[in-house]
Amino acid sequence: MDLELLAGIRTPQDLKRIPIERLPELAAEIRWAICNQIRKSGGHLAPNLGVVELTIAMHYVFDFGHDRLLFDVGHQCYPHKLLTGRLGMLEGLRTRSGMSGFPEPRESDFDLFAVGHAGTAISTAVGMARGDTLNGEGWSEESTDGRRVVSIIGDASIVNGLAMEGLNNAGTLGRQFLVVLNDNGMSIAKPQGAVAAYFDRVRLSNSYGGFKKAAKEIAKHIPGGETLSDLYHRMGEMSKALISEDTWFEKFNIVTVGPVDGHDIPTLIDLFNEAARFDRPMVLHVKTVKGKGYTFAEGDATAFHSPGAFEVVDTPDDDNLEREGCRVEIKKSGRSFTAAFADGLTDLMARDEKVVACTAAMPDGTGLTKAMRTYPDRTWDTGICESHAMDMMAGMAKTGLKPFFAVYSTFLQRAFDQAFQEVALQGLAVRLCLDRAGFVGGDGAVHHGFCDISLLAPLPKAAITAAMDEPSLLAALDFMAGYDAGLSAVRYPRDNVSDLFADQPCPPFELGKARALVTAADPDVAILGFGVMALTGMDVKTELGDEYSTSVYDARFAKPVDETLLTELITAGVQVVTIEDHTVKGGFGTQVLEACNRLGLDSRKVTVLGMADDWVYQGGRGEQLAEVGLDVISIARRIREVLAAEEAPTLPAASAKSAKQTGVR
C-alpha cells in the first residue's frame, strides 16, 4: 500500500493539515502499516487496530506536544506513535533499534510515562493536572493557552482498584480533565465482573446517534453546585445531547457523555472540540471494535491481541492483507512453558478435586484457559484485579481448598501486599504460578519479571521454586499441591521448554533440595542454575570443555536453598557460581550468600551472576541475556576469570604493594 498520507506526518501538526474527509484514508494506511509489520515481527495487533480513528481524532483536536496524553496499559499506542513521527521506527518494532511496543519517553516527548500495567492512567493524569494547575500552566476559561489533560483507558482496565482510586480523586478536580473510556467489550480476554456487565447493558440501551436527556440530577453532583443551565453553558450542543444520566461515573462527580461510535472520525472530532472547552472532569464513553478493519482480528481478538509473526495465506497481493477467502496462520515456534503449565494444571485438577485456580485477565496468556474449559466450577478469571485475586485465593485456602494463582511475574508486584498480609501472615497455602519470569523479549522493561524472588523471599515459610523444563514444572506443581506450610511459587520464562533431559526420569521436588544434572569427581567449579539457567549451565560446561572440571546443578529452590549441598561444595574448596534470570539484589544468589553467612561458610567461594542493576529494554530474550552477561560465552568467561584468580599465587603484603605500583594485576 502507498502510505501517501502517513508518510507525510512528522508531527501531529502535519495531521491537522489533512482535510477531515481524507482521514479515513489515513486510518486505512495506519492499519495496513501496523498489520504489515506485526505479521513479520509479532506485536499487539487487535488493540491498536481498534483505536486508529480514536487516536487520529484526539491528535487532530489536542496539541499533545503541549497538552497531556496518558495511556493506560499502553499496548494500544502504535497509532499514536505513527502520528508523532515514528513511522521510520516501525520496521524495528519491539527490537532495540526500533520502536518499543509500549509508550517510551526515551523515544519521544509525546510519551509521558513508560506504561505496561493497567489502571494507572487516571491517577497519573490527576497528578499532572494538579501539578500543571499549581505551576500556573493548567487550562481554564481564563487561561486558554494552558495545558489540557486527557487519559485513555479501556473498559477492562477501569475496574482495576487503582483506576477507581483515580476516579475518586478526579471527581474533585475543578478544572478540565478528560477520561476517554475505550469500550471494546474486551481486555486481553473477555472482561469479567459486575462493572463489565454494566457496560454491556449500557451498550445495549444507549444509541450512538444522539439522544436528549433531562439531566436534572447531574448538577447536584458537580463540584461548586452549578445549576443545570450553568452546566449546559459549558458544554457544546452535541455533548448536551449525549449526556448519560445516572451513570456509574456520575457517582464519582464526573459528567459522562456517550457512548459514541469510536470509528466515526467527524463525530469524534466534534466531541473532542467540545470536551477541550469543558472545565470540569468528563468521561467520554467511546465504543470501538477490537481488531477493527481485519475480520480475522475482529473475529478472534483474543488470539490476535498480541500474536507472534503470522502468515496471510492465499493472498498474492501484499497490499491486500485480507481478501475474501484468505486464511491467517500464526507461526508456531515449539512447545511453550505456558502450554506445559496448561496441561500440568489440568491434570493436577483431575487428580485432586481440592485444587482450584484463578487468573487476573490472563486466561490465554497464562494457559489457564484449558483448565477453565475442563473445570469451569473450579476456575475463575477475576479481570484485571491481581490484588483481589490473591485475597480471593487466600479466602479459598482458608476453607481447605488448594488454590493456584496463575499470574505474570511482573503483575505479581501488584498483589504483594495481599501476599504478605492475607496469605503469608495467616499461614495460608496459596500457590503462585509465575509465567514470564525473567526477561520477556519484545515487551521490554515494563514486563520483565525480575522482582519475584526478592518480593517473596522475606515472607516466612515461603517456598520459592523454578522449573528448568516441562517435567520439572509438573514436578513443581505436584510439590506445591502438597505444600501446606505457607505460600509457594514456581517461576518459568516466556520461552519454549527444552528436551535436553526428556529421556531421564525427573525426581520429585523435595523442600530445599537441588538436583544434580552432572557431577565431576573432583570439580573445580559447581554451577548452580536456578530454573532454565540450569540448562544454560550445561552449555557452559560444554564451553569450558576439559579446561576445568565442572559440576552442574538444577538448584530448584531459591528458598530454602540446599544448605547441605552448599556445605559439601564449599568445605571441599569448590568454587560455586550461581546463575539466574532475576536481579541479584535479593535473588537466588543472594539467598545462597545469606545461607553461607548463616552456616559460617566462606562466601568468597561464591560468585553470583544475574540481571544487572539497570533497565534492559525491548529486544530478543537471548539478546537481553547477553547484554547482562548471562549468555554461555559471558558466563564461561567469568568462570575462567574466577578460577584463574584463585590459582594465582598470593603475594606477601610488601610485594603486593610493589606489584600495584608497577601495574601488575
TORZAPA-203689 format. One record per residue (C-alpha): x, y, z; residue number from 1; residue in one letter. Coordinates in steps of 0.001 Angstrom, whole numbers, m for minus. Each point is the difference from the previous one (the first is absolute). Layout:
(rec (X,Y,Z),NUM,A)
...
// end
This chain:
(rec (0,0,0),1,M)
(rec (1187,3507,m787),2,D)
(rec (195,1862,3330),3,L)
(rec (m645,3341,m1641),4,E)
(rec (m1481,1759,3012),5,L)
(rec (1798,m1808,2834),6,L)
(rec (3442,487,m1548),7,A)
(rec (m532,3759,67),8,G)
(rec (m669,163,3740),9,I)
(rec (3061,1005,1995),10,R)
(rec (m1943,1625,2832),11,T)
(rec (m3703,242,869),12,P)
(rec (41,3483,m1542),13,Q)
(rec (328,m1724,m3374),14,D)
(rec (m3085,m2044,855),15,L)
(rec (m2038,3146,627),16,K)
(rec (605,1124,m3584),17,R)
(rec (m1742,m3066,m1438),18,I)
(rec (m3679,676,m890),19,P)
(rec (m2423,m1855,2272),20,I)
(rec (m1567,m1792,m2948),21,E)
(rec (3366,m1646,m761),22,R)
(rec (636,m1251,3541),23,L)
(rec (m1650,m3396,m680),24,P)
(rec (2697,m495,m2668),25,E)
(rec (2640,726,2629),26,L)
(rec (m1685,m2483,2350),27,A)
(rec (240,m2702,m2677),28,A)
(rec (3700,765,m545),29,E)
(rec (722,m205,3742),30,I)
(rec (m1781,m3335,267),31,R)
(rec (1892,m1415,m2947),32,W)
(rec (3366,1205,1317),33,A)
(rec (m632,m1530,3429),34,I)
(rec (m1332,m3306,m1307),35,C)
(rec (2737,m316,m2627),36,N)
(rec (2683,407,2672),37,Q)
(rec (m1565,m2217,2657),38,I)
(rec (m434,m2875,m2424),39,R)
(rec (3815,8,m316),40,K)
(rec (1080,763,3561),41,S)
(rec (m2947,m663,2266),42,G)
(rec (m1431,2621,2316),43,G)
(rec (m3271,1398,1295),44,H)
(rec (m2359,m65,m2963),45,L)
(rec (m3688,32,950),46,A)
(rec (290,2713,2717),47,P)
(rec (1667,2386,m2436),48,N)
(rec (m2338,m684,m2893),49,L)
(rec (m2898,907,2267),50,G)
(rec (1165,3516,928),51,V)
(rec (1177,1367,m3353),52,V)
(rec (m2854,2462,m570),53,E)
(rec (m119,904,3687),54,L)
(rec (3724,831,13),55,T)
(rec (m233,2011,m3212),56,I)
(rec (m2870,2060,1417),57,A)
(rec (1796,685,3292),58,M)
(rec (3127,1218,m1754),59,H)
(rec (m2070,2004,m2486),60,Y)
(rec (m1529,2055,2817),61,V)
(rec (2529,94,2830),62,F)
(rec (3639,1058,m139),63,D)
(rec (1764,m2746,1915),64,F)
(rec (3334,1712,m393),65,G)
(rec (m1507,2415,2529),66,H)
(rec (m3072,m1780,1395),67,D)
(rec (302,m3217,1998),68,R)
(rec (m893,m3456,m1358),69,L)
(rec (193,m2933,2429),70,L)
(rec (m404,m3572,m1243),71,F)
(rec (m1284,m2824,2136),72,D)
(rec (1870,m3315,m535),73,V)
(rec (1463,1527,m3158),74,G)
(rec (m232,m2943,m2385),75,H)
(rec (m2397,2082,m2125),76,Q)
(rec (2572,2739,m689),77,C)
(rec (1215,m971,m3496),78,Y)
(rec (m2304,2461,m1867),79,P)
(rec (1080,2725,2418),80,H)
(rec (3635,m741,m746),81,K)
(rec (m567,79,m3755),82,L)
(rec (m1724,3382,308),83,L)
(rec (2914,1398,2011),84,T)
(rec (2707,m636,m2575),85,G)
(rec (1068,m3569,684),86,R)
(rec (m944,m1733,m3240),87,L)
(rec (3708,m551,m691),88,G)
(rec (341,m1944,3263),89,M)
(rec (m2875,m2365,m748),90,L)
(rec (2158,m2414,m1995),91,E)
(rec (2003,m712,3165),92,G)
(rec (m3108,m472,2172),93,L)
(rec (816,m1592,3381),94,R)
(rec (3738,m67,m756),95,T)
(rec (2718,2119,1557),96,R)
(rec (549,1988,m3204),97,S)
(rec (m3698,646,m607),98,G)
(rec (m3243,939,1647),99,M)
(rec (m1041,m1253,3409),100,S)
(rec (m3394,m1665,155),101,G)
(rec (m988,2238,2902),102,F)
(rec (214,3762,636),103,P)
(rec (3664,833,517),104,E)
(rec (1183,3487,1047),105,P)
(rec (3504,m817,m1278),106,R)
(rec (m1475,m100,m3510),107,E)
(rec (m2060,3157,2),108,S)
(rec (m1202,2874,2150),109,D)
(rec (m3521,m962,m1104),110,F)
(rec (274,m3061,2305),111,D)
(rec (m281,1190,3593),112,L)
(rec (347,m3306,1868),113,F)
(rec (1395,m3427,m822),114,A)
(rec (m3202,m1966,537),115,V)
(rec (m671,m3722,147),116,G)
(rec (m2415,m571,2890),117,H)
(rec (m3723,705,m28),118,A)
(rec (m1893,2526,2102),119,G)
(rec (2687,2680,278),120,T)
(rec (m1006,2651,m2545),121,A)
(rec (m2686,1820,1965),122,I)
(rec (2134,368,3125),123,S)
(rec (3077,1267,m1859),124,T)
(rec (m2244,2330,m1990),125,A)
(rec (m1502,1387,3225),126,V)
(rec (3535,612,1220),127,G)
(rec (976,1858,m3161),128,M)
(rec (m3221,2029,92),129,A)
(rec (670,1069,3579),130,R)
(rec (3651,704,m772),131,G)
(rec (m812,2114,m3048),132,D)
(rec (m2555,1964,2019),133,T)
(rec (2484,683,2803),134,L)
(rec (2600,1045,m2562),135,N)
(rec (m2449,2424,m1582),136,G)
(rec (m24,m2038,m3212),137,E)
(rec (m3412,m1665,147),138,G)
(rec (m2742,725,m2520),139,W)
(rec (m2993,2036,1121),140,S)
(rec (m2506,2363,m1588),141,E)
(rec (2218,2833,1234),142,E)
(rec (3242,m1647,m1173),143,S)
(rec (m817,m1573,m3339),144,T)
(rec (3659,m495,m901),145,D)
(rec (464,m2355,2978),146,G)
(rec (470,m3754,m154),147,R)
(rec (m2989,m2321,m352),148,R)
(rec (136,m3523,1403),149,V)
(rec (m1337,m3140,m1704),150,V)
(rec (282,m3612,1162),151,S)
(rec (m1114,m2996,m2045),152,I)
(rec (m1000,m3193,1786),153,I)
(rec (m1749,m3210,m1023),154,G)
(rec (m3244,m1375,1382),155,D)
(rec (1855,m2973,1506),156,A)
(rec (2739,2131,1574),157,S)
(rec (m2369,2425,1655),158,I)
(rec (m1154,m2677,2458),159,V)
(rec (3515,m178,1414),160,N)
(rec (83,1285,3569),161,G)
(rec (2549,2690,m823),162,L)
(rec (m2212,1341,m2799),163,A)
(rec (m2882,347,2442),164,M)
(rec (2232,1839,2458),165,E)
(rec (964,2311,m2841),166,G)
(rec (m3620,633,m925),167,L)
(rec (m816,775,3612),168,N)
(rec (2611,2755,m19),169,N)
(rec (m688,1177,m3541),170,A)
(rec (m3508,942,1093),171,G)
(rec (1446,2651,2319),172,T)
(rec (1869,1838,m2776),173,L)
(rec (m1512,3395,m722),174,G)
(rec (1491,191,m3476),175,R)
(rec (27,m1582,m3475),176,Q)
(rec (761,m3724,219),177,F)
(rec (m1025,m2514,m2631),178,L)
(rec (m116,m3769,440),179,V)
(rec (m514,m1841,m3275),180,V)
(rec (m1550,m3385,726),181,L)
(rec (911,m2317,m2873),182,N)
(rec (m2773,m2546,301),183,D)
(rec (549,m2955,m2316),184,N)
(rec (m1522,m2690,2173),185,G)
(rec (3436,m1615,255),186,M)
(rec (3180,37,2006),187,S)
(rec (2511,m2619,m1037),188,I)
(rec (m2934,m2293,698),189,A)
(rec (m3671,716,657),190,K)
(rec (m333,2505,2886),191,P)
(rec (m1330,m1457,3221),192,Q)
(rec (m2154,1183,2854),193,G)
(rec (m2961,2214,788),194,A)
(rec (1427,3142,m1612),195,V)
(rec (545,m1889,m3258),196,A)
(rec (m3643,m1070,134),197,A)
(rec (m987,3637,567),198,Y)
(rec (1824,1080,m3155),199,F)
(rec (m1729,m2783,m1895),200,D)
(rec (m3351,1458,1029),201,R)
(rec (1081,3526,m926),202,V)
(rec (1013,m1115,m3483),203,R)
(rec (m3381,m1610,m510),204,L)
(rec (m2112,2799,1432),205,S)
(rec (1671,3135,m1412),206,N)
(rec (11,964,m3654),207,S)
(rec (2984,1469,m1800),208,Y)
(rec (m1891,2593,m2040),209,G)
(rec (m781,2420,2812),210,G)
(rec (m2814,319,2528),211,F)
(rec (m1363,2647,2322),212,K)
(rec (221,m571,3714),213,K)
(rec (m1570,2205,2637),214,A)
(rec (3075,m152,2233),215,A)
(rec (m1717,1423,3067),216,K)
(rec (2083,m1769,2615),217,E)
(rec (3419,461,m1577),218,I)
(rec (368,3603,1134),219,A)
(rec (m378,m1063,3621),220,K)
(rec (3208,m1986,m307),221,H)
(rec (2139,2572,m1792),222,I)
(rec (2606,1572,2337),223,P)
(rec (m953,3612,703),224,G)
(rec (m3744,m627,m242),225,G)
(rec (m581,1297,m3533),226,E)
(rec (m3533,47,m1280),227,T)
(rec (m1032,m2018,m3016),228,L)
(rec (51,3149,m2108),229,S)
(rec (3588,675,1114),230,D)
(rec (950,m3514,m994),231,L)
(rec (m1655,369,m3387),232,Y)
(rec (1770,3326,m502),233,H)
(rec (3330,m1744,330),234,R)
(rec (m863,m2837,m2346),235,M)
(rec (m471,m108,m3750),236,G)
(rec (m3273,m1001,m1611),237,E)
(rec (1203,m3480,m920),238,M)
(rec (1246,m735,3512),239,S)
(rec (m3305,1195,1469),240,K)
(rec (m1856,m2418,m2217),241,A)
(rec (2218,m2880,1087),242,L)
(rec (135,561,3753),243,I)
(rec (m652,m3343,1648),244,S)
(rec (m2151,327,3091),245,E)
(rec (420,m2185,3081),246,D)
(rec (3290,m1478,m1171),247,T)
(rec (2579,m1805,2062),248,W)
(rec (2467,2896,m479),249,F)
(rec (m2535,2518,1257),250,E)
(rec (481,m1539,3433),251,K)
(rec (3584,1300,m186),252,F)
(rec (m1281,3529,m818),253,N)
(rec (1045,m368,m3633),254,I)
(rec (m2255,943,m2911),255,V)
(rec (m360,m2844,m2499),256,T)
(rec (m547,426,m3736),257,V)
(rec (m827,m2917,m2275),258,G)
(rec (344,m2707,m990),259,P)
(rec (1001,1171,m3461),260,V)
(rec (1384,m1777,m3056),261,D)
(rec (3775,m162,388),262,G)
(rec (518,m455,m3745),263,H)
(rec (m1969,3085,m1103),264,D)
(rec (2811,2526,m434),265,I)
(rec (m2074,3174,m669),266,P)
(rec (m2209,m643,3045),267,T)
(rec (3018,m721,2190),268,L)
(rec (1685,3210,m1128),269,I)
(rec (m3130,2013,831),270,D)
(rec (m233,m1597,3444),271,L)
(rec (3689,508,771),272,F)
(rec (m311,3645,m984),273,N)
(rec (m2837,375,2498),274,E)
(rec (1776,m2002,2697),275,A)
(rec (3103,2167,m413),276,A)
(rec (m2065,3035,1082),277,R)
(rec (m1775,m1652,2932),278,F)
(rec (1500,1063,3324),279,D)
(rec (m1119,m2919,2147),280,R)
(rec (978,m3689,36),281,P)
(rec (m1690,m1953,m2773),282,M)
(rec (m91,m3598,m1187),283,V)
(rec (m497,m513,m3724),284,L)
(rec (m1312,m3540,m442),285,H)
(rec (1183,m1233,m3406),286,V)
(rec (m1104,m3330,m1476),287,K)
(rec (2625,m1630,m2212),288,T)
(rec (599,m3376,m1620),289,V)
(rec (3197,m1756,1015),290,K)
(rec (1811,m1134,m3141),291,G)
(rec (m1995,2433,m2178),292,K)
(rec (688,m181,m3715),293,G)
(rec (1159,m3611,m306),294,Y)
(rec (m2626,m2689,453),295,T)
(rec (2498,m2590,1245),296,F)
(rec (941,2375,2859),297,A)
(rec (m3582,1082,674),298,E)
(rec (m1158,m3613,19),299,G)
(rec (2620,m1197,2486),300,D)
(rec (1225,3076,1842),301,A)
(rec (1452,m2118,2798),302,T)
(rec (2263,m2024,m2296),303,A)
(rec (1027,3148,m1850),304,F)
(rec (447,2137,3110),305,H)
(rec (3761,m529,m125),306,S)
(rec (775,m2673,m2578),307,P)
(rec (3394,m1156,m1123),308,G)
(rec (891,339,m3644),309,A)
(rec (m2763,m1273,m2243),310,F)
(rec (m626,m785,m3633),311,E)
(rec (m2937,1100,m2113),312,V)
(rec (m547,m3032,m2206),313,V)
(rec (m1292,137,m3603),314,D)
(rec (582,3735,m329),315,T)
(rec (2138,745,m3052),316,P)
(rec (m135,3772,531),317,D)
(rec (1963,1330,3001),318,D)
(rec (m2091,3172,m99),319,D)
(rec (m3078,m2133,593),320,N)
(rec (720,m1650,3344),321,L)
(rec (m3564,m1188,183),322,E)
(rec (m2164,m1061,m2855),323,R)
(rec (m3061,m2208,m30),324,E)
(rec (915,m3630,542),325,G)
(rec (3550,535,1268),326,C)
(rec (1272,m1757,3113),327,R)
(rec (2271,1276,2763),328,V)
(rec (2420,m2347,1740),329,E)
(rec (2041,1029,3058),330,I)
(rec (3470,m1503,m269),331,K)
(rec (820,m2566,2683),332,K)
(rec (3460,m228,1507),333,S)
(rec (m255,m3008,2322),334,G)
(rec (m1625,m1032,3261),335,R)
(rec (m51,2799,2537),336,S)
(rec (215,m84,3770),337,F)
(rec (m3506,1496,m14),338,T)
(rec (m1345,m2962,m1962),339,A)
(rec (1814,m2407,2322),340,A)
(rec (m1552,1732,3007),341,F)
(rec (m3452,m184,m1589),342,A)
(rec (228,m3762,m353),343,D)
(rec (1650,m477,3388),344,G)
(rec (m2565,1982,1974),345,L)
(rec (m2934,m1661,m1771),346,T)
(rec (1456,m3400,798),347,D)
(rec (571,1008,3619),348,L)
(rec (m3630,1138,282),349,M)
(rec (m1111,m3375,m1351),350,A)
(rec (1973,m1764,2719),351,R)
(rec (m893,2304,2897),352,D)
(rec (m3503,1478,287),353,E)
(rec (1211,2430,2676),354,K)
(rec (2117,1874,m2572),355,V)
(rec (m1551,3267,m1229),356,V)
(rec (1558,2701,m2175),357,A)
(rec (m394,3579,m1138),358,C)
(rec (1644,2611,m2161),359,T)
(rec (m328,3771,m310),360,A)
(rec (m1126,647,m3595),361,A)
(rec (2658,m2324,m1448),362,M)
(rec (m1681,m3361,m644),363,P)
(rec (1707,m456,m3369),364,D)
(rec (3258,1669,959),365,G)
(rec (465,m2217,3040),366,T)
(rec (m1472,m3135,m1552),367,G)
(rec (m2905,m218,2441),368,L)
(rec (m2524,m134,m2854),369,T)
(rec (278,m3774,m296),370,K)
(rec (m788,m558,3670),371,A)
(rec (m2840,2545,m172),372,M)
(rec (m1632,m1963,m2811),373,R)
(rec (464,m3322,1770),374,T)
(rec (m858,1138,3545),375,Y)
(rec (m2121,3169,m310),376,P)
(rec (m1258,m301,3589),377,D)
(rec (3516,m65,1461),378,R)
(rec (1679,2730,m2075),379,T)
(rec (m496,3768,m210),380,W)
(rec (1142,3022,m1959),381,D)
(rec (m319,2969,2353),382,T)
(rec (781,2636,m2621),383,G)
(rec (2881,2433,454),384,I)
(rec (m92,m297,3779),385,C)
(rec (3184,m1694,1208),386,E)
(rec (m443,1174,3582),387,S)
(rec (m3545,m1316,143),388,H)
(rec (1077,m3279,m1608),389,A)
(rec (2660,m551,2661),390,M)
(rec (m2425,705,2822),391,D)
(rec (m2688,m2164,m1590),392,M)
(rec (2496,m2860,m120),393,M)
(rec (846,658,3653),394,A)
(rec (m3677,m301,871),395,G)
(rec (m273,m3276,m1890),396,M)
(rec (3116,m1343,1724),397,A)
(rec (m1640,816,3318),398,K)
(rec (m2851,m2340,m923),399,T)
(rec (2386,m2896,m568),400,G)
(rec (359,193,m3770),401,L)
(rec (3317,34,m1883),402,K)
(rec (38,3241,m2004),403,P)
(rec (2375,675,m2903),404,F)
(rec (354,3567,m1296),405,F)
(rec (1396,189,m3545),406,A)
(rec (1515,3455,m517),407,V)
(rec (2801,1657,m1926),408,Y)
(rec (3004,692,2187),409,S)
(rec (m186,3726,m738),410,T)
(rec (m3661,136,1102),411,F)
(rec (721,m1847,3240),412,L)
(rec (1461,3305,1169),413,Q)
(rec (m3520,1424,129),414,R)
(rec (m1096,m2593,2548),415,A)
(rec (3007,m53,2317),416,F)
(rec (m1840,1658,2893),417,D)
(rec (m2648,m2717,m161),418,Q)
(rec (2654,m2728,m266),419,A)
(rec (1467,1418,3214),420,F)
(rec (m3077,842,2054),421,Q)
(rec (m2724,m2425,m1055),422,E)
(rec (2107,m2994,m1039),423,V)
(rec (3406,m260,1692),424,A)
(rec (m924,1671,3282),425,L)
(rec (m2993,m2320,322),426,Q)
(rec (2106,m3086,m747),427,G)
(rec (m2164,m831,m3011),428,L)
(rec (1128,m2173,m2887),429,A)
(rec (m621,1979,m3193),430,V)
(rec (1981,m1235,m3012),431,R)
(rec (1363,2546,m2498),432,L)
(rec (780,m1046,m3573),433,C)
(rec (2234,2773,m1339),434,L)
(rec (21,97,m3782),435,D)
(rec (2290,2422,m1899),436,R)
(rec (2654,m142,2735),437,A)
(rec (3313,1580,m959),438,G)
(rec (515,1768,m3311),439,F)
(rec (m3063,100,m2252),440,V)
(rec (1490,1133,m3307),441,G)
(rec (m1957,2490,m2093),442,G)
(rec (m2256,1289,2786),443,D)
(rec (3100,1447,1657),444,G)
(rec (538,1678,3343),445,A)
(rec (m3663,495,883),446,V)
(rec (m572,m3769,12),447,H)
(rec (3281,m1580,1160),448,H)
(rec (m563,m2308,2974),449,G)
(rec (3058,731,2115),450,F)
(rec (m1430,758,3464),451,C)
(rec (m1941,m3107,1006),452,D)
(rec (2695,m1723,2101),453,I)
(rec (911,3257,1704),454,S)
(rec (m3660,648,830),455,L)
(rec (m874,m3455,1275),456,L)
(rec (3224,m1068,1744),457,A)
(rec (m566,2135,3142),458,P)
(rec (m3341,m1730,660),459,L)
(rec (389,m2657,2704),460,P)
(rec (m546,m3603,m1161),461,K)
(rec (m211,1028,m3652),462,A)
(rec (1299,m2703,m2347),463,A)
(rec (1353,1456,m3261),464,I)
(rec (732,m2369,m2861),465,T)
(rec (795,211,m3706),466,A)
(rec (m471,m2376,m2917),467,A)
(rec (2763,m727,m2500),468,M)
(rec (m2155,m2097,m2373),469,D)
(rec (m3443,m1559,m300),470,E)
(rec (576,m3034,2261),471,P)
(rec (1386,2238,2743),472,S)
(rec (m2956,2376,m368),473,L)
(rec (m2421,m2878,488),474,L)
(rec (2025,m1227,2978),475,A)
(rec (m50,3495,1502),476,A)
(rec (m3805,167,m322),477,L)
(rec (m278,m3340,1779),478,D)
(rec (2285,1248,2764),479,F)
(rec (m2008,3183,432),480,M)
(rec (m3279,m1908,180),481,A)
(rec (1408,m1826,3005),482,G)
(rec (1703,2966,1668),483,Y)
(rec (m2295,1321,2718),484,D)
(rec (2432,1896,2249),485,A)
(rec (m446,3299,m1815),486,G)
(rec (170,1797,m3308),487,L)
(rec (1825,m1716,m2865),488,S)
(rec (997,1073,m3509),489,A)
(rec (1465,m1416,m3187),490,V)
(rec (1522,2301,m2620),491,R)
(rec (563,m715,m3687),492,Y)
(rec (810,2147,m3043),493,P)
(rec (m1746,1102,m3163),494,R)
(rec (1842,m2625,m1991),495,D)
(rec (m244,m3491,m1390),496,N)
(rec (745,m3047,2127),497,V)
(rec (3233,m1908,m559),498,S)
(rec (138,m3744,m643),499,D)
(rec (3623,m348,1137),500,L)
(rec (m977,m2218,2932),501,F)
(rec (m3151,m1445,m1555),502,A)
(rec (1456,m3520,22),503,D)
(rec (822,122,3723),504,Q)
(rec (m2441,m442,2888),505,P)
(rec (m730,3239,1836),506,C)
(rec (295,m505,3761),507,P)
(rec (m2738,1570,2132),508,P)
(rec (633,3335,1677),509,F)
(rec (1119,m218,3602),510,E)
(rec (m58,3173,2065),511,L)
(rec (3388,1707,m145),512,G)
(rec (1712,m2681,m2114),513,K)
(rec (1822,567,m3297),514,A)
(rec (249,m2493,m2839),515,R)
(rec (3389,m1047,m1326),516,A)
(rec (30,131,m3813),517,L)
(rec (3629,m989,m461),518,V)
(rec (2651,m479,2682),519,T)
(rec (3773,m125,m294),520,A)
(rec (2104,m2130,2342),521,A)
(rec (2188,2891,1119),522,D)
(rec (m1614,3156,m1408),523,P)
(rec (1749,3329,m376),524,D)
(rec (m3329,1771,m244),525,V)
(rec (m3647,m789,734),526,A)
(rec (m2646,1900,m1959),527,I)
(rec (m3280,432,1859),528,L)
(rec (m2579,1080,m2562),529,G)
(rec (m3439,1150,1107),530,F)
(rec (m2743,m1068,m2391),531,G)
(rec (863,32,m3695),532,V)
(rec (3424,1397,840),533,M)
(rec (927,m3534,1106),534,A)
(rec (m202,m967,m3673),535,L)
(rec (2200,2970,m821),536,T)
(rec (2394,m1452,2566),537,G)
(rec (145,m3206,m2042),538,M)
(rec (987,2010,m3075),539,D)
(rec (2622,1837,2058),540,V)
(rec (1478,m3340,1041),541,K)
(rec (288,m912,m3681),542,T)
(rec (1628,3351,m731),543,E)
(rec (2572,m529,2776),544,L)
(rec (767,m3474,m1348),545,G)
(rec (2979,m1720,1595),546,D)
(rec (1426,3309,1148),547,E)
(rec (m1680,m337,3385),548,Y)
(rec (m1876,m2781,1753),549,S)
(rec (m3617,1169,344),550,T)
(rec (m3082,m1172,1865),551,S)
(rec (m3441,1387,m829),552,V)
(rec (m3067,70,2257),553,Y)
(rec (m3629,953,m480),554,D)
(rec (m337,2014,3200),555,A)
(rec (m3814,m363,22),556,R)
(rec (m481,2115,3131),557,F)
(rec (927,3623,637),558,A)
(rec (m1597,m360,3424),559,K)
(rec (1022,m2091,1764),560,P)
(rec (3272,m581,m1845),561,V)
(rec (1775,m3354,205),562,D)
(rec (2199,624,3038),563,E)
(rec (1340,m3561,49),564,T)
(rec (1278,312,m3548),565,L)
(rec (1528,3424,703),566,L)
(rec (1797,m1336,3045),567,T)
(rec (1413,m2946,m1938),568,E)
(rec (1214,2116,m2904),569,L)
(rec (1539,2888,1899),570,I)
(rec (1563,m2217,2668),571,T)
(rec (1662,m1912,m2838),572,A)
(rec (1404,3258,m1398),573,G)
(rec (m2175,m11,m3132),574,V)
(rec (m796,3330,m1621),575,Q)
(rec (m3770,486,m182),576,V)
(rec (m1553,2125,m2758),577,V)
(rec (m3722,807,185),578,T)
(rec (m1860,1106,m3131),579,I)
(rec (m3565,1321,m183),580,E)
(rec (m2184,2125,m2276),581,D)
(rec (m982,2223,2929),582,H)
(rec (1597,3005,1631),583,T)
(rec (2913,m914,2264),584,V)
(rec (m1456,2312,2654),585,K)
(rec (m2017,m2358,2153),586,G)
(rec (65,m2747,m2608),587,G)
(rec (1087,m3644,82),588,F)
(rec (3713,829,239),589,G)
(rec (m638,2338,2894),590,T)
(rec (m1866,m2787,1802),591,Q)
(rec (3070,m2211,m518),592,V)
(rec (2291,2669,1457),593,L)
(rec (m2299,439,2990),594,E)
(rec (16,m3761,560),595,A)
(rec (3815,14,m52),596,C)
(rec (19,2711,2614),597,N)
(rec (m2498,m1897,2109),598,R)
(rec (2013,m3233,m264),599,L)
(rec (3394,1608,528),600,G)
(rec (1158,m932,m3516),601,L)
(rec (2528,1987,m2021),602,D)
(rec (m2217,2167,m2220),603,S)
(rec (3096,1030,m1998),604,R)
(rec (m398,m3364,m1700),605,K)
(rec (m3328,1163,m1474),606,V)
(rec (m374,2077,m3167),607,T)
(rec (m3488,1341,m690),608,V)
(rec (m1099,670,m3597),609,L)
(rec (m3386,1495,m827),610,G)
(rec (m1722,2990,m1510),611,M)
(rec (1866,3277,123),612,A)
(rec (m1144,2846,2228),613,D)
(rec (m1298,1884,m3006),614,D)
(rec (m2938,96,m2402),615,W)
(rec (93,m2342,m2981),616,V)
(rec (m2207,1001,m2894),617,Y)
(rec (m1846,m1837,m2771),618,Q)
(rec (1768,m2550,m2162),619,G)
(rec (396,m3757,m245),620,G)
(rec (211,m1951,3260),621,R)
(rec (3408,m1383,m1045),622,G)
(rec (1192,3500,m807),623,E)
(rec (m1106,1216,3427),624,Q)
(rec (1758,m2848,1787),625,L)
(rec (3193,750,m1914),626,A)
(rec (m244,3687,891),627,E)
(rec (233,m797,3717),628,V)
(rec (2593,m2762,m365),629,G)
(rec (m2338,m2968,384),630,L)
(rec (764,m1607,m3353),631,D)
(rec (2200,m3094,m207),632,V)
(rec (3135,1790,m1219),633,I)
(rec (m184,2724,2654),634,S)
(rec (m636,m2440,2857),635,I)
(rec (2880,m2243,m1117),636,A)
(rec (2269,3028,m216),637,R)
(rec (m952,1073,3523),638,R)
(rec (644,m3520,1351),639,I)
(rec (3441,m37,m1607),640,R)
(rec (769,3342,1652),641,E)
(rec (m1121,m1266,3414),642,V)
(rec (1991,m3226,m245),643,L)
(rec (3069,1757,m1392),644,A)
(rec (m70,2452,2911),645,A)
(rec (m237,m2891,2430),646,E)
(rec (3015,m1701,m1598),647,E)
(rec (2144,3164,75),648,A)
(rec (2636,m52,2759),649,P)
(rec (m638,2240,2973),650,T)
(rec (2683,2678,338),651,L)
(rec (1342,1122,3373),652,P)
(rec (m1279,3396,1072),653,A)
(rec (3177,1879,m996),654,A)
(rec (164,m1752,m3362),655,S)
(rec (m3670,684,m651),656,A)
(rec (561,3702,593),657,K)
(rec (2955,m18,m2392),658,S)
(rec (m2005,m1888,m2631),659,A)
(rec (m2836,2537,220),660,K)
(rec (2455,2855,m473),661,Q)
(rec (1457,m1607,m3112),662,T)
(rec (m3376,m797,m1568),663,G)
(rec (58,m3802,551),664,V)
(rec (m3457,m1501,628),665,R)
// end
